[in-house]
Amino acid sequence: MTQNLDLAVVLPEGGSLRLWEESGVFDRQVALYRHLQEAGVQIRIVSFGGREEYEYKPLLPGMKILCNWIGLPDGLYRQRIHQVLAPQLLGAQLLRTSDAAATNPALRIAWAWRIPLIYRLGYVASKFARAINASDLKHYQRLAGRERKALDAACHVIAATEEIAGDLTQMLPEAAGKMTVIPNHVDCDHFRPMSRAIDYDLVYVGRFVKQKNLFALLEAVKRLGLTIAMIGGEASDETAALQERFGDLDGRILWLGRINNEELPKYIQGAKAFVLTSLIEGHPRVMIEAMACGMPIVGADVPGIHNVLQHEITGYLCDPDPASIAEAISGLFARPELMRKLGENARKYAVENYSLPQLAQRELNLLGEIARRQPRESAPRRIANYLFQRR
């Protein structure tokens, strides 16, 4: 039933294939869509990049790349994306967000061309805003209003975890009847245990932003006298502040920058343990990649982490303050047998719950069910409806 299904996937506002490549996550991000394409789904990728996006056609054979081909200013393109891409969007049967940051353009496209919207969320942006800066009530309300609007407009909602599904249902109770939980995936063949020398005590992978609580993590590392590899980050005020405060701790902090996804498993496994001590998470993909690598993980006991890691079973939980982080790391390192068991259990859990083929099949089945429920409108009818709405 999916042979003729045509799916348009909206990237986050400002996102592009070029940015995926520069961040080293291109293959990770397109893996699901390649699986869907192999099953017969036509994929259209809605990007915020310019004509340079067409350079990726050889890497995405058969997929259609929709981008800012006429070179509009970014702000104007975001406002007019539904008009600029109209000829390429009219043939889409379903529209899917890639994450929360794709909400606004997806709503605009869905409204203009009456394409049924699948609202996919790996985190709840308003909940993040409240956790990170509770005093900015206006920002929280703006995000929550946008999320409620998308929940109401969507024909179906995909949440990455039961916790996220619960938050969304609390936000809009009537959305419960059109919600499915499908976690983030991991390529368990690529992210797998391997033999490798230990080069540092700890490894962190991710963005360098306030949400990740990196000042507390590095303070704990400083107190313990350990070494840590810091992978990821970008040129930002947060990165500069971290490096100004901690430097390299006499060579104990290795600022490795961005590592391509192909190379990431060996860097993750160059450590004794993986750490993620954020203030809040959605369903952190890099953590489940570390689990698939068979790594013992120290994680903060916060939403998004404690619903994946079970203390002393698949991970080791702590509070997100420097003293608790340091105590957890030193306590875990003192128990090598527990570290071994945590790594084995984490690998098993990742394979059973997050493997890419399994989750791609679940999404494929869901797309087929949604498509059967949604009448497919012709392009002329969609155009007529859009012109009528604008009158």
N, C-alpha and C positions, 0 to 999 in steps of 0.2 A: 504493500500500500504506500510505501515511501518513494517508489521509483519516480514519480512525477512531482514530488514535493519540492517546493522552491522556498528556501529560507534565507532571509536577509538578516545579517548579524551586525548590530551597531556597536562600534568601538566606543570607549569612553571619550567624552568631549576632549579634544586636543590630542587624542591617541591616534597612532598610525602604525603601519607595518614597519616603517623606518625606525620608529621609536622602539618597537619590539626588538628589532635587530640590534640596535645600539645598546639596549638594556640586556642583551644576551638571552632573551626569553622567547624568541620568535617561534622556535619549534615547539616549545611547551604550549604556547598560546594557540597555535593552529592545529595541534594534535587532534583535538576532539572533532574539529571541522573536517579534517582529512578522513577520519573514521566515518563520519556521517556521509561524506561524499562517496566513499567506497561502497556504501550501502545504497547509493542511488539518489541522494539528496543533492539538489543544485544549491550551491553556497554562493551568496553575494556578501562581500565584506564592505561595510559602510565605514569609510575612513575619514579622518580629518586632515590627512596629509594632502599634498599637491600631486602634480603629475608624476613626480618621482616614485609614487607608489606603484606605477605600472612596471617598474624595474623588477618587481617581485612576482610578476606573472610566471616566469619559468619555475619558481619555487612553489607555485600554487596552480598547477595545470588544471584547467577546467573550472576553476573558481572565477567569479567575476569581481573585479576590484572597482568599487565606487568611491571616487575621491573628488577633491576640489580641483577638477580638471581645467576650470576657467580662471583659476588664480585669484579668486575673491579674497579680500582681507578676512582674517580668521573670524572676527566677530560677525561680519556680514554673512559669511558662509554658514556659521552655526545657526543664525536666524533663518536663513533661506535654504537650508540643506534639503528640505522636502521638495523645493522647487528646482534647485540646481540638478538634483539627481532623479527628478520625476520620471524621465524615460526609462531609467534602469530599475526604478523601484516598482513601477506599475505591474510588472510581471511576478512580483514576490507573492507567495501565498501566505507566509507567516513572517513575523518580525520578532527578533529576539535581542534583548540587551545582553551585552557581554559582562557588564557589572553595573554597580549603582551609578557610576559616573556617566553612564550612557542614557540616563533616564530622560533628560530634557529633549534631546534630539529624537529619541525613540517615540516619545509622546507626540511630538510635532509630526513625524512621519506617519504614525498610526492614525492620527486625527485627519491628516490631509487626504490620505489615500485609502482609508478604511482597511488597513492591513491588520489582521488580528495580532495583538501584541502579547508575547510571552515575556513576562517581567522576571528576569533571572537576577538573584541577589546572593552575593557571597558575603555580604556584611550589610548592616543597617546603618546608613550614614548618620542619621539623626542620633542614634544611640552612641555612636562614636563621638559625635560632637558634644553630647552631654557628658560623657565620661572624661573627655580630654579638657574641656573648658566649660564647666557648668555655668559660669557667669554670663556666657554669651547666649542669652535666651533667644534673641532674634534669629541667630544663625540656626539654632536647634529648631525653632518653629518653622523657618523657611524650608529646611530639609525635610522635616516631618510632613509638612503640607504637600511637598512635591511627592513624597513617597505614598501618601494616602491617595493622591490623584492618580498615580501610576497603578496602585493596587486596584483602584476602582475601574480604571480603563482597561486593564489587562484581561484577556480571555483566560489566561492561566498564569500561575506564579510558580517559579522554581526557587526554592530556598536551599542553601548549601547544608544547613544543619537543622535539626529539630528545634534548637534554641532560637535560630533566626525565624523559623516558621512561627514559633510561639510569639515572638516580638511583633511580627507582621499581623498575626491574627488579633493580637491585643490592640494594634493600631486601627485595624479595620476588620471587625469580627466576620463580616459577610465574605471576606476573602478566603476563609478557611475551606470552603467548598470547592475552591479552584486552585488548591495548592498541593504541590508535590515536593518532597525532599530528595534531592540528588546531590551528593557531596562533590567537592572538587576532586578531580582525578589526579593520579600520578602514574607515570610510566614505570612500572615495577621491574621491567626488564632493564631499563637504563639506570634507574636508581635502585641499586642492589648491593648487598655486602660484597666487599672485595678486600683482598689483602693489600695493606699499605702501611708504610712506616708512619708513626705518630710524629707530627711536626710541631704541634701546639696542644695546649690543654683543652681549650674551648674553641668553638666556632659559632659565629653569628652570621646569618644571611638575611638581608632585607633592606628596607629603606631606613634612612637616618632621619626619623621624624619623632615628634614628641610622643606619639602613641606608642612607640617601641620602647620607651623607658630606658634609653641607652645610658643616660647619666648614672642611673642606679646600677645598671649592670657593670659598667666600667669601674665604678667606685668599689663594687664587690671584688672585681678582678684585682684592683689595686691593693685592697686589704689582704687578699690571699696570696699575692705575689705570683700569680699564675700568668700564663701566656694565652692570648686570644687572637684569632683571625677574624677581622671585621670585613665581611664581604658585602658589596652592594654600595648603597649610598649615592649621592649626587652632590653637585655643587649647590649648597644651600647654607642658610644661616645656622641651622642645626648642626650640620657637618662641621662648619668652621668653629662653632662653639665647643663641640666635642673635642676637636683636635687641639684647640687652644688650651682647654682645661687639662687634658690628659697627655697630650703629645703622643709619644710612643712608649711611655713608661720604661725608658731605657731598653727599648727593643722588645718589650713584652706585648705590645699591641701591634699587630701587623695589619696595616690599612691596605687591603688587597684590591679595593675597588670592585668594579663589576667583573664577574666571571661568567663566561658563556655557559648556557645550560648544559651543553655537551660535556663540558669539563667539570661541572659543579660536583658530581658525586665524589670524585677523588679528593676535592678540597674539603668537602664535608667530612669525609672519612680520614682526613689528616689530623683530626682532633680526637681526644678521649671522649668528649661529650658535646652535644649540640645544646645551645641555650636560646630560649625565647621567653623573655620576662616582660612582655608588653603590659600596658595598662588595660587593653581590651583587644580582642581579635574577632574576626568573623569565622572563617574556616581556613587557617593559614596553610597555604599550599606548600610553602617551603618546609614547614614542620612535618607534614605527612611525607614529603620527599625524604627528609632525614629519617623518619620512621622506616620507610621502605629500604633505606640503606642499612638498617639494623643498628642505628645509633641509640645509645642511652640519651635521654632528653631531660633537661631541667627546664620546666615551664612554670610561668606564673599561674597561680590559682585564680584565674579571671575568666569571664565569658569568652568563648571561642577557643580556649586552651583546655580548661578543666572538663569540657564535655567531650574531649578527644582523649586526653591523657588520664589514665587511672593511676593514682598514686601508688608507687612501688609495684605496679603491674606492667603498664606500658610507658611509664614516665615517672618523673619525680617532681612533685609540685611544691611551690613555696609562695610566700607573699611577695609582692613586687617592690620591696624596699631593700636597700643595700645589705642590711644585716641579715635578713631572711634569705636573700639570694646567696650570700657568702656561706651561710650555715648549710644551705641545701647542697651547694657544690662540694664543700669540704666533707659533708656527711656522706654524699654519694661516692666521692673518690676514695673514701675509707672502706668502701664495701665493693670490691672488684667483682665478686660473684653476683651481686645484685645488678651491677652495671651490665654484665654479660646477659643476664636473664631479661633485663629491660630491653636490651637491643634485640634479642630473639623475639620477644613478645611483640615489640613494636613492628618489626618486619612482618610477622604473621598477621597482625591486625591490619596493617596497610594493604597487604595483598588481598585479604578477605573482604575489605570494605571500600578500597579506593582505587582498584586497578582500572586502568583506562579502558580496556575492551569491555569490561563488565558495565561500567557507567555509561560508556558510549551507546551500548545496546539499550540500556534503560531510557536514555534520552531519545534514541531513535524510536522506540516503542511509544513513548509519550508524544512525540511529534506526530506520529501516524494517527494516534487517537484524537489529538487536537484538530488535525487537518480534516478528519472525517466529520467532526462536529461543526466545522466552520464552512459556510458556503463560499465558494471561490468566485469573486466578482471579476467581471471582464474589465480591461483597461478603459474602454469608453465609459462604462458605468461609473468607474471610480473618478474619472475626470469630470463627468457631469455632476456627481455628488459634490466634488470639491468646489466647482464653480458655483453651485447652489449655496454651499455653506458660506461662501465669501460675499454673497449678495447682501 
